[in-house]
Amino acid sequence: MKKLAFLSMDDLQDFFVYDELLIAPFADKGYQVDTVSWHLSGFDFSSYEAVIVRSPWDYQQYEAEFVACLTRINEQTRLMNSLPLMLWNLNKRYLKDLAAQQVPVLPTLWLDGFEQATVEKTFAEFACDEIVIKPCVSANADDTFRLTAEQLADQAPQLAACFNQRECMVQPFVTSVTERGEVSLFYFAGQLSHAILKRPKDGDFRVQEEHGGSLQAITPQAAMLNNAEAALAAMPDGYLYARVDLLWFDAQWRIIELELIEPSLYFNLDEQSPERFVDAYLRYFNALD
């Protein structure tokens, strides 16, 4: 029997994880799947046909160590997605590359650290009443702040401490996240698998389940597909899996993130999606050689 490893983190009890739905369809194709923590120092991955990065959802706290882990795995076996693609995707400055290729993204101010006076100007520049500031390397909405101008002034010391010598990004708060929700499209080896709509709970703007968000399967609109596929075409490498997140802003669906490292793929919301993923893996892996 062939072996695959799913790269994870030590403790997932506070998260919703659906990757176990892949175990049976992989077994049907002759694969044993082991879930391995990326924190296991010195673990030998060379016996696995490939390592698929799935749920290391604390990597943003240990960026250098995580990159070292991925690099070591890449030296021992196939890494999916590819190391160059994940390194490109690790820092959200990749959105600048998309924008340079005319992919619609949100207007963004990029900073090497918190600069209160500069951030204050974004309310006028973005013509908005609220902004969002977050790290350029982030996940799970960690250290993400939604702020009015008054809140920015009040929380300036906290923000200065949080983003001290730490790259961050400022964007307008998109009100449609609470009105329309956030859309995610899931692509496996070049083909659309499924799509979902995520809505935050009342009084919040974070759509993740861990923050009380609700999810439902949807049929994506043509405009969503067009912009998502433009973003995928702008990437520097091919992929086994990709999640494209979009929000409605300024009369169009804009890319807010390309998730190419460890996105939840919500296999629970489409009963055929695990089979599609396994078929995509076989197609993608066989095309590598």
C-alpha positions as CSV (number, residue, x, y, z in Angstrom):
1,M,0.0,0.0,0.0
2,K,1.3,3.5,-0.9
3,K,1.6,6.1,1.9
4,L,0.6,9.8,2.1
5,A,1.1,12.2,4.9
6,F,-1.2,15.1,5.8
7,L,0.8,17.8,7.5
8,S,-1.0,19.2,10.5
9,M,-0.4,20.8,13.9
10,D,-0.3,19.3,17.4
11,D,-3.7,20.1,18.7
12,L,-6.8,20.7,16.5
13,Q,-9.4,20.4,19.2
14,D,-10.5,24.1,18.8
15,F,-10.8,23.8,15.0
16,F,-13.3,22.3,12.6
17,V,-11.3,19.8,10.5
18,Y,-12.8,17.7,7.6
19,D,-9.8,16.0,6.1
20,E,-10.7,12.7,7.6
21,L,-13.3,12.5,4.8
22,L,-10.4,11.9,2.5
23,I,-9.2,8.8,4.3
24,A,-11.7,6.3,2.8
25,P,-11.5,7.4,-0.9
26,F,-7.7,7.4,-0.7
27,A,-7.9,3.9,0.8
28,D,-10.0,2.8,-2.1
29,K,-7.1,3.9,-4.4
30,G,-4.6,1.9,-2.3
31,Y,-3.3,4.6,-0.1
32,Q,-2.6,4.7,3.7
33,V,-2.8,8.3,5.0
34,D,-1.0,9.4,8.2
35,T,-1.6,12.8,9.9
36,V,1.8,14.1,11.0
37,S,2.4,17.3,13.1
38,W,4.8,19.7,11.4
39,H,6.3,20.3,14.9
40,L,7.9,16.8,15.0
41,S,11.5,17.8,14.7
42,G,13.6,15.5,12.6
43,F,10.6,13.4,11.4
44,D,11.6,11.4,8.2
45,F,9.0,11.9,5.5
46,S,11.0,9.9,2.8
47,S,8.7,6.8,3.1
48,Y,5.7,8.8,1.8
49,E,4.8,9.3,-1.8
50,A,3.9,12.8,-1.0
51,V,3.1,15.2,1.9
52,I,0.0,17.2,1.5
53,V,-0.1,20.3,3.7
54,R,-3.5,20.3,5.4
55,S,-4.0,21.9,8.8
56,P,-0.8,23.4,10.4
57,W,-3.0,26.3,11.5
58,D,-0.4,27.8,13.9
59,Y,2.3,28.3,11.3
60,Q,1.9,32.1,11.3
61,Q,3.3,32.1,14.9
62,Y,6.5,30.3,13.8
63,E,7.1,31.5,10.2
64,A,10.9,30.6,10.0
65,E,10.4,27.2,11.6
66,F,7.5,26.4,9.3
67,V,9.5,27.3,6.2
68,A,12.4,25.2,7.5
69,C,10.0,22.3,7.9
70,L,8.6,22.6,4.4
71,T,12.1,22.9,3.0
72,R,13.2,19.7,4.7
73,I,10.1,17.8,3.5
74,N,10.7,19.1,0.0
75,E,14.2,17.5,0.1
76,Q,12.8,14.1,1.2
77,T,9.7,13.7,-1.0
78,R,7.0,15.5,-3.0
79,L,5.4,18.4,-1.3
80,M,2.0,19.7,-2.2
81,N,1.4,22.3,-2.9
82,S,4.9,23.0,-4.3
83,L,7.4,24.8,-2.1
84,P,7.9,27.7,-4.5
85,L,4.1,28.2,-4.6
86,M,3.7,28.1,-0.9
87,L,6.6,30.5,-0.2
88,W,5.0,32.9,-2.7
89,N,1.7,32.6,-0.9
90,L,3.1,32.8,2.6
91,N,3.2,36.6,2.7
92,K,0.0,38.4,1.5
93,R,2.1,40.8,-0.5
94,Y,1.4,38.3,-3.3
95,L,-1.7,40.3,-3.8
96,K,0.5,43.0,-5.3
97,D,1.5,40.5,-8.0
98,L,-2.1,39.8,-8.7
99,A,-3.0,43.5,-9.0
100,A,0.0,44.0,-11.4
101,Q,-1.7,41.4,-13.7
102,Q,-5.0,43.2,-13.6
103,V,-6.6,40.8,-11.2
104,P,-9.3,42.7,-9.1
105,V,-8.2,42.8,-5.5
106,L,-9.0,45.2,-2.6
107,P,-7.1,48.5,-2.3
108,T,-4.3,48.0,0.2
109,L,-1.7,49.9,2.0
110,W,1.4,47.9,2.7
111,L,3.6,48.7,5.7
112,D,6.8,47.4,7.3
113,G,5.4,48.3,10.8
114,F,2.6,50.3,12.3
115,E,2.7,54.0,11.4
116,Q,-0.3,55.8,13.0
117,A,-0.1,58.9,10.9
118,T,0.1,56.9,7.7
119,V,-2.8,54.6,8.7
120,E,-5.0,57.6,9.6
121,K,-4.8,58.8,6.0
122,T,-6.3,55.6,4.7
123,F,-9.8,56.6,5.8
124,A,-9.8,59.4,3.3
125,E,-7.8,57.5,0.7
126,F,-10.2,54.5,0.8
127,A,-13.2,56.7,1.3
128,C,-14.4,54.5,4.2
129,D,-15.5,54.9,7.8
130,E,-13.7,51.7,9.0
131,I,-10.5,49.9,8.1
132,V,-9.0,46.5,8.7
133,I,-5.3,46.1,9.7
134,K,-3.7,42.7,9.9
135,P,-0.3,41.0,9.5
136,C,1.1,40.2,6.1
137,V,1.7,36.7,7.4
138,S,-1.5,35.6,9.1
139,A,-4.2,32.9,9.4
140,N,-7.4,32.4,11.4
141,A,-8.0,36.1,11.6
142,D,-5.3,36.3,14.2
143,D,-4.2,39.9,15.1
144,T,-6.9,41.3,12.8
145,F,-8.4,44.7,13.8
146,R,-11.5,46.4,12.5
147,L,-11.2,50.1,13.4
148,T,-13.0,53.4,13.1
149,A,-10.8,56.5,13.2
150,E,-11.6,56.9,16.9
151,Q,-10.8,53.3,17.7
152,L,-7.5,53.7,15.8
153,A,-6.5,56.6,18.0
154,D,-7.5,54.8,21.2
155,Q,-5.8,51.5,20.3
156,A,-2.6,53.0,18.8
157,P,-0.3,51.8,21.6
158,Q,-1.7,48.2,21.3
159,L,-1.3,48.3,17.5
160,A,2.2,49.7,17.7
161,A,3.1,46.8,20.0
162,C,1.4,44.2,17.9
163,F,3.0,45.3,14.6
164,N,6.4,46.4,16.0
165,Q,8.8,45.6,13.1
166,R,6.2,43.3,11.6
167,E,4.8,43.7,8.1
168,C,1.2,44.6,8.0
169,M,-1.6,45.6,5.6
170,V,-4.4,48.1,5.8
171,Q,-7.6,47.7,3.7
172,P,-11.1,49.3,3.8
173,F,-13.6,47.3,5.8
174,V,-15.9,45.8,3.2
175,T,-19.5,46.1,4.5
176,S,-20.7,43.4,2.1
177,V,-19.0,40.8,4.3
178,T,-21.9,41.2,6.7
179,E,-24.5,41.9,4.0
180,R,-23.6,39.4,1.2
181,G,-21.0,37.3,3.0
182,E,-17.7,35.9,1.7
183,V,-17.5,33.4,-1.2
184,S,-14.9,30.6,-1.4
185,L,-14.3,28.6,-4.6
186,F,-12.3,25.4,-4.4
187,Y,-10.2,24.2,-7.3
188,F,-8.4,20.8,-7.4
189,A,-5.6,20.4,-10.0
190,G,-7.1,23.0,-12.4
191,Q,-10.8,22.1,-12.0
192,L,-13.5,23.7,-10.0
193,S,-14.8,21.3,-7.3
194,H,-17.3,23.3,-5.2
195,A,-18.2,26.7,-3.8
196,I,-19.5,28.0,-0.5
197,L,-20.9,31.2,1.1
198,K,-19.6,32.1,4.5
199,R,-21.4,34.6,6.7
200,P,-20.3,36.0,10.1
201,K,-22.4,35.8,13.2
202,D,-24.4,38.8,14.2
203,G,-22.1,41.6,15.4
204,D,-18.9,40.1,14.0
205,F,-17.1,40.3,10.7
206,R,-15.0,37.1,10.8
207,V,-16.6,34.3,8.8
208,Q,-14.6,31.4,10.1
209,E,-16.5,28.7,11.9
210,E,-14.2,29.0,14.9
211,H,-15.6,32.6,15.2
212,G,-19.2,31.6,14.9
213,G,-19.6,32.0,11.1
214,S,-22.1,30.0,9.1
215,L,-21.5,28.1,5.8
216,Q,-23.6,27.0,2.9
217,A,-22.9,25.4,-0.5
218,I,-23.7,27.7,-3.5
219,T,-23.5,27.7,-7.3
220,P,-21.0,30.4,-8.2
221,Q,-21.8,33.2,-10.5
222,A,-20.0,33.6,-13.8
223,A,-18.3,36.8,-12.5
224,M,-17.0,35.0,-9.5
225,L,-15.5,32.2,-11.7
226,N,-14.0,34.7,-14.1
227,N,-12.1,36.6,-11.4
228,A,-11.1,33.5,-9.5
229,E,-9.7,31.9,-12.5
230,A,-7.8,35.1,-13.5
231,A,-6.2,34.9,-10.1
232,L,-5.2,31.2,-10.5
233,A,-3.8,32.0,-13.9
234,A,-1.6,34.7,-12.4
235,M,0.1,32.3,-9.9
236,P,3.8,31.4,-10.4
237,D,3.2,27.6,-10.3
238,G,0.6,24.9,-10.7
239,Y,-1.4,23.5,-7.8
240,L,-3.1,20.4,-6.4
241,Y,-5.5,22.5,-4.3
242,A,-6.4,26.2,-4.2
243,R,-9.1,28.1,-2.4
244,V,-10.1,31.5,-3.8
245,D,-11.9,33.9,-1.4
246,L,-13.9,36.8,-2.8
247,L,-15.9,39.8,-1.5
248,W,-18.2,42.1,-3.3
249,F,-16.6,45.6,-3.4
250,D,-17.0,48.6,-5.7
251,A,-19.4,46.8,-8.0
252,Q,-17.4,43.6,-8.6
253,W,-16.2,40.4,-6.9
254,R,-12.7,41.0,-5.7
255,I,-10.0,38.5,-4.6
256,I,-9.3,38.9,-1.0
257,E,-7.1,35.8,-0.6
258,L,-5.6,32.9,-2.5
259,E,-5.3,30.1,0.0
260,L,-2.6,27.7,-1.3
261,I,-0.9,26.5,1.9
262,E,-3.4,25.1,4.4
263,P,-6.9,26.1,3.5
264,S,-9.9,24.3,5.0
265,L,-11.5,22.7,1.9
266,Y,-14.9,22.1,3.5
267,F,-15.3,18.6,2.2
268,N,-18.4,18.3,4.5
269,L,-20.4,20.7,2.3
270,D,-20.1,18.7,-0.9
271,E,-20.3,14.9,-0.6
272,Q,-18.5,14.4,-3.9
273,S,-15.6,16.7,-3.1
274,P,-13.5,14.1,-1.3
275,E,-13.6,11.8,-4.4
276,R,-12.8,14.8,-6.6
277,F,-9.8,15.6,-4.5
278,V,-8.4,12.1,-4.6
279,D,-8.9,11.9,-8.4
280,A,-7.2,15.3,-8.7
281,Y,-4.3,14.1,-6.6
282,L,-3.8,11.1,-8.9
283,R,-4.0,13.2,-12.0
284,Y,-1.7,15.9,-10.6
285,F,0.9,13.4,-9.2
286,N,1.1,11.4,-12.4
287,A,1.6,14.5,-14.4
288,L,4.6,15.6,-12.4
289,D,7.1,13.0,-13.8
